[in-house]
Amino acid sequence: MSEEPADWIEYEKKQFKLVLGRLTRLITGTLDSHLMRHPDDEWAQLASAQLTGVRANLAQLSK
């Protein structure tokens, strides 16, 4: 690893962006389908709310 903090930050941002992509696919590919079929499912609503917050944080960290 480089001694330059700017290099570390770039690497970290890329890692956050990768996790963001995986999480987004989980939400849109799985959880959204669950909520469309069962919109009143308490667990799915909780998971969606929590993961939406995590997604927002990852989006900010990857900028």
Backbone hydrogen bonds in HBPLUS format (Angstrom, degrees):
<---DONOR---> <-ACCEPTOR-->    atom                        ^
c    i                          cat <-CA-CA->   ^        H-A-AA   ^      H-
h    n   atom  resd res      DA  || num        DHA   H-A  angle D-A-AA Bond
n    s   type  num  typ     dist DA aas  dist angle  dist       angle   num
A0007-ASP N   A0004-GLU O   2.99 MM   3  5.40 132.7  2.22 109.6 121.4     1
A0008-TRP N   A0004-GLU O   3.36 MM   4  6.81 151.1  2.45 146.4 154.3     2
A0009-ILE N   A0005-PRO O   2.90 MM   4  6.19 162.3  1.94 155.8 160.3     3
A0010-GLU N   A0006-ALA O   3.06 MM   4  6.25 159.2  2.10 142.7 147.8     4
A0011-TYR N   A0007-ASP O   3.07 MM   4  6.27 162.1  2.10 146.8 151.4     5
A0012-GLU N   A0008-TRP O   2.83 MM   4  6.09 163.5  1.85 155.6 160.4     6
A0013-LYS N   A0009-ILE O   2.87 MM   4  6.06 160.0  1.90 153.5 158.7     7
A0014-LYS N   A0010-GLU O   3.07 MM   4  6.32 154.6  2.14 146.1 152.5     8
A0015-GLN N   A0011-TYR O   3.03 MM   4  6.36 151.2  2.11 147.8 155.9     9
A0016-PHE N   A0012-GLU O   2.95 MM   4  6.26 158.9  1.99 153.6 158.9    10
A0017-LYS N   A0013-LYS O   2.94 MM   4  6.15 152.1  2.01 144.8 152.9    11
A0018-LEU N   A0014-LYS O   3.01 MM   4  6.29 148.7  2.11 143.8 151.5    12
A0019-VAL N   A0015-GLN O   3.09 MM   4  6.40 162.6  2.12 151.4 155.2    13
A0020-LEU N   A0016-PHE O   2.84 MM   4  6.03 154.9  1.90 147.6 155.5    14
A0021-GLY N   A0017-LYS O   2.98 MM   4  6.24 154.1  2.05 144.7 150.5    15
A0022-ARG N   A0018-LEU O   3.13 MM   4  6.47 159.7  2.17 149.6 154.3    16
A0023-LEU N   A0019-VAL O   2.89 MM   4  6.10 165.5  1.91 155.6 159.8    17
A0024-THR N   A0020-LEU O   2.86 MM   4  5.98 161.0  1.89 151.4 156.8    18
A0025-ARG N   A0021-GLY O   3.04 MM   4  6.25 157.9  2.09 145.4 151.0    19
A0026-LEU N   A0022-ARG O   3.00 MM   4  6.28 151.0  2.08 145.5 153.8    20
A0027-ILE N   A0023-LEU O   2.92 MM   4  6.22 160.9  1.96 153.9 158.6    21
A0028-THR N   A0024-THR O   2.86 MM   4  6.04 178.0  1.86 159.0 159.5    22
A0029-GLY N   A0025-ARG O   2.74 MM   4  5.36 149.0  1.83 137.4 147.1    23
A0030-THR N   A0026-LEU O   3.02 MM   4  5.43 143.6  2.16 131.0 137.9    24
A0031-LEU N   A0026-LEU O   3.18 MM   5  6.57 162.0  2.21 152.9 157.3    25
A0032-ASP N   A0027-ILE O   2.79 MM   5  5.90 152.3  1.87 172.2 172.4    26
A0034-HIS N   A0030-THR O   3.08 MM   4  6.37 155.7  2.14 151.1 158.3    27
A0035-LEU N   A0031-LEU O   2.95 MM   4  6.25 162.2  1.99 153.2 157.2    28
A0036-MET N   A0032-ASP O   2.90 MM   4  6.14 143.7  2.03 144.1 154.3    29
A0037-ARG N   A0033-SER O   3.10 MM   4  6.34 155.5  2.16 148.0 153.4    30
A0038-HIS N   A0034-HIS O   2.84 MM   4  5.97 153.6  1.90 151.1 159.8    31
A0041-ASP N   A0038-HIS O   3.06 MM   3  5.55 167.6  2.08 123.4 125.0    32
A0045-GLN N   A0041-ASP O   3.01 MM   4  6.25 156.8  2.07 153.2 160.2    33
A0046-LEU N   A0042-GLU O   2.95 MM   4  6.16 158.8  2.00 148.9 154.5    34
A0047-ALA N   A0043-TRP O   2.85 MM   4  6.10 167.6  1.86 157.0 160.3    35
A0048-SER N   A0044-ALA O   2.89 MM   4  5.97 158.4  1.94 144.2 150.5    36
A0049-ALA N   A0045-GLN O   2.96 MM   4  6.16 162.1  1.99 148.5 153.1    37
A0050-GLN N   A0046-LEU O   2.95 MM   4  6.15 168.6  1.96 156.9 159.8    38
A0051-LEU N   A0047-ALA O   2.87 MM   4  5.93 168.5  1.88 152.4 156.3    39
A0052-THR N   A0048-SER O   2.90 MM   4  5.90 145.7  2.02 143.8 152.6    40
A0053-GLY N   A0049-ALA O   3.33 MM   4  6.56 152.4  2.41 141.6 147.3    41
A0054-VAL N   A0050-GLN O   3.10 MM   4  6.47 157.2  2.15 147.5 154.0    42
A0055-ARG N   A0051-LEU O   2.80 MM   4  5.92 158.9  1.85 145.0 151.2    43
A0056-ALA N   A0052-THR O   3.03 MM   4  6.23 153.2  2.10 141.9 148.4    44
A0057-ASN N   A0053-GLY O   3.04 MM   4  6.33 157.8  2.09 147.7 153.5    45
A0058-LEU N   A0054-VAL O   2.89 MM   4  6.18 163.8  1.92 157.0 161.2    46
A0059-ALA N   A0055-ARG O   2.94 MM   4  6.10 152.4  2.01 145.8 153.5    47
A0060-GLN N   A0056-ALA O   3.11 MM   4  6.40 153.8  2.18 145.0 151.0    48
A0061-LEU N   A0057-ASN O   2.96 MM   4  6.23 161.0  1.99 152.7 158.2    49
A0062-SER N   A0058-LEU O   2.96 MM   4  6.05 138.1  2.14 144.3 153.9    50
A0063-LYS N   A0060-GLN O   3.30 MM   3  5.53 163.0  2.33 107.0 112.1    51
